[in-house]
Amino acid sequence: MATTTAATFSSARTASSTLAPVTAVARVTGHANVELADGRHLALDGLFVATRIHMASPLAGQLGCGFDESPAGPFIRRDALMATTVPGVFACGDAARPFGNVALAVGDGALTGVAAHRSLIQGL
Ligand SMILES: Cc1cc2nc3c(=O)[nH]c(=O)nc-3n(C[C@H](O)[C@H](O)[C@H](O)COP(=O)(O)OP(=O)(O)OC[C@H]3O[C@@H](n4cnc5c(N)ncnc54)[C@H](O)[C@@H]3O)c2cc1C
């Protein structure tokens, strides 16, 4: 991390350890030179940014599945047994969660298989 970043982060804290107000980024130029809306310039070694997500396939939308919105983007609405808002349609993994995680996606897959199987057997 650049010295500038560490110094800025450190100075953003007051004596009572509260964070300074968030300042918008006006623009990024060059490698990672950040100009803040308040006029400050930060020459950084690199930046991590949060990206937006979107469905890789239009299938769920075409089937009429409902979606929920997360700060990162939309994901398929489903209940605790992975059933979407369309009867007989199940969704799992990243497409049906507000965030990505391998272990959760694998678990979702197992649960979705069981739920889909149960849905085919009347009375369960
Ligand atoms: C850069 C990065 C780093 C990550 N690091 C971590 C980490 O450290 N730990 C962690 O737990 N998770 C991490 N994740 C998240 C993790 O990769 C996902 O949560 C996980 O892969 C989700 O599995 P999935 O099966 O739901 O979706 P995916 O792994 O995305 O699989 C979906 C598959 O469907 C295929 N597909 C898409 N559209 C169609 C179509 N129309 N027809 C046929 N096939 C289609 C895709 O090609 C893909 O193979 C990371 C993700 C990224 C992007």
The ligand as an SDF file (V2000), in Angstrom:
LIG
                    3D

 53 58  0  0  0  0  0  0  0  0999 V2000
  -12.3500  -13.0450   -9.0250 C   0  0  0  0  0  0  0  0  0  0  0  0
  -13.1960  -13.8960   -8.1130 C   0  0  0  0  0  0  0  0  0  0  0  0
  -12.6480  -14.3730   -6.9470 C   0  0  0  0  0  0  0  0  0  0  0  0
  -13.3980  -15.1570   -6.0860 C   0  0  0  0  0  0  0  0  0  0  0  0
  -12.8360  -15.6350   -4.9350 N   0  0  0  0  0  0  0  0  0  0  0  0
  -13.5450  -16.4380   -4.1250 C   0  0  0  0  0  0  0  0  0  0  0  0
  -12.9600  -16.9910   -2.9530 C   0  0  0  0  0  0  0  0  0  0  0  0
  -11.7930  -16.7430   -2.6170 O   0  0  0  0  0  0  0  0  0  0  0  0
  -13.7220  -17.8000   -2.1780 N   0  0  0  0  0  0  0  0  0  0  0  0
  -15.0200  -18.0890   -2.4800 C   0  0  0  0  0  0  0  0  0  0  0  0
  -15.6680  -18.8450   -1.7460 O   0  0  0  0  0  0  0  0  0  0  0  0
  -15.6020  -17.5900   -3.5910 N   0  0  0  0  0  0  0  0  0  0  0  0
  -14.8990  -16.7830   -4.4200 C   0  0  0  0  0  0  0  0  0  0  0  0
  -15.4840  -16.2690   -5.5540 N   0  0  0  0  0  0  0  0  0  0  0  0
  -16.8970  -16.5650   -5.8010 C   0  0  0  0  0  0  0  0  0  0  0  0
  -17.0720  -17.9680   -6.4210 C   0  0  0  0  0  0  0  0  0  0  0  0
  -16.2550  -18.0840   -7.5780 O   0  0  0  0  0  0  0  0  0  0  0  0
  -18.5520  -18.1400   -6.7920 C   0  0  0  0  0  0  0  0  0  0  0  0
  -19.3550  -17.8730   -5.6400 O   0  0  0  0  0  0  0  0  0  0  0  0
  -18.8600  -19.5300   -7.3000 C   0  0  0  0  0  0  0  0  0  0  0  0
  -18.0420  -19.8700   -8.3810 O   0  0  0  0  0  0  0  0  0  0  0  0
  -20.3290  -19.5870   -7.7070 C   0  0  0  0  0  0  0  0  0  0  0  0
  -20.6030  -20.8300   -8.2860 O   0  0  0  0  0  0  0  0  0  0  0  0
  -21.8300  -20.9590   -9.2450 P   0  0  0  0  0  0  0  0  0  0  0  0
  -21.8420  -22.3930   -9.6600 O   0  0  0  0  0  0  0  0  0  0  0  0
  -23.0450  -20.3790   -8.6180 O   0  0  0  0  0  0  0  0  0  0  0  0
  -21.5160  -20.0070  -10.4950 O   0  0  0  0  0  0  0  0  0  0  0  0
  -20.3020  -20.0720  -11.5410 P   0  0  0  0  0  0  0  0  0  0  0  0
  -19.0770  -20.6650  -10.9100 O   0  0  0  0  0  0  0  0  0  0  0  0
  -20.2300  -18.7010  -12.1220 O   0  0  0  0  0  0  0  0  0  0  0  0
  -20.7900  -21.1130  -12.6210 O   0  0  0  0  0  0  0  0  0  0  0  0
  -21.7870  -20.7790  -13.5510 C   0  0  0  0  0  0  0  0  0  0  0  0
  -21.4860  -21.5480  -14.8280 C   0  0  0  0  0  0  0  0  0  0  0  0
  -22.5790  -21.3820  -15.7180 O   0  0  0  0  0  0  0  0  0  0  0  0
  -22.0550  -21.1590  -17.0170 C   0  0  0  0  0  0  0  0  0  0  0  0
  -23.0790  -20.4470  -17.7960 N   0  0  0  0  0  0  0  0  0  0  0  0
  -23.4390  -19.1440  -17.7140 C   0  0  0  0  0  0  0  0  0  0  0  0
  -24.4140  -18.8800  -18.6030 N   0  0  0  0  0  0  0  0  0  0  0  0
  -24.6860  -20.0370  -19.2510 C   0  0  0  0  0  0  0  0  0  0  0  0
  -25.5920  -20.4020  -20.2870 C   0  0  0  0  0  0  0  0  0  0  0  0
  -26.4440  -19.5120  -20.8330 N   0  0  0  0  0  0  0  0  0  0  0  0
  -25.5820  -21.6900  -20.7130 N   0  0  0  0  0  0  0  0  0  0  0  0
  -24.7380  -22.5930  -20.1600 C   0  0  0  0  0  0  0  0  0  0  0  0
  -23.8580  -22.3040  -19.1800 N   0  0  0  0  0  0  0  0  0  0  0  0
  -23.8350  -21.0400  -18.7340 C   0  0  0  0  0  0  0  0  0  0  0  0
  -20.8060  -20.3530  -16.7950 C   0  0  0  0  0  0  0  0  0  0  0  0
  -19.9380  -20.4650  -17.8930 O   0  0  0  0  0  0  0  0  0  0  0  0
  -20.2330  -21.0230  -15.5460 C   0  0  0  0  0  0  0  0  0  0  0  0
  -19.4120  -22.1270  -15.8580 O   0  0  0  0  0  0  0  0  0  0  0  0
  -14.7450  -15.4800   -6.4180 C   0  0  0  0  0  0  0  0  0  0  0  0
  -15.2910  -14.9990   -7.6110 C   0  0  0  0  0  0  0  0  0  0  0  0
  -14.5380  -14.2160   -8.4470 C   0  0  0  0  0  0  0  0  0  0  0  0
  -15.1410  -13.7090   -9.7330 C   0  0  0  0  0  0  0  0  0  0  0  0
  1  2  1  0
  2  3  1  0
  2 52  2  0
  3  4  2  0
  4  5  1  0
  4 50  1  0
  5  6  2  0
  6  7  1  0
  6 13  1  0
  7  8  2  0
  7  9  1  0
  9 10  1  0
 10 11  2  0
 10 12  1  0
 12 13  2  0
 13 14  1  0
 14 15  1  0
 14 50  1  0
 15 16  1  0
 16 17  1  0
 16 18  1  0
 18 19  1  0
 18 20  1  0
 20 21  1  0
 20 22  1  0
 22 23  1  0
 23 24  1  0
 24 25  2  0
 24 26  1  0
 24 27  1  0
 27 28  1  0
 28 29  2  0
 28 30  1  0
 28 31  1  0
 31 32  1  0
 32 33  1  0
 33 34  1  0
 33 48  1  0
 34 35  1  0
 35 36  1  0
 35 46  1  0
 36 37  1  0
 36 45  1  0
 37 38  2  0
 38 39  1  0
 39 40  1  0
 39 45  2  0
 40 41  1  0
 40 42  2  0
 42 43  1  0
 43 44  2  0
 44 45  1  0
 46 47  1  0
 46 48  1  0
 48 49  1  0
 50 51  2  0
 51 52  1  0
 52 53  1  0
M  END
$$$$
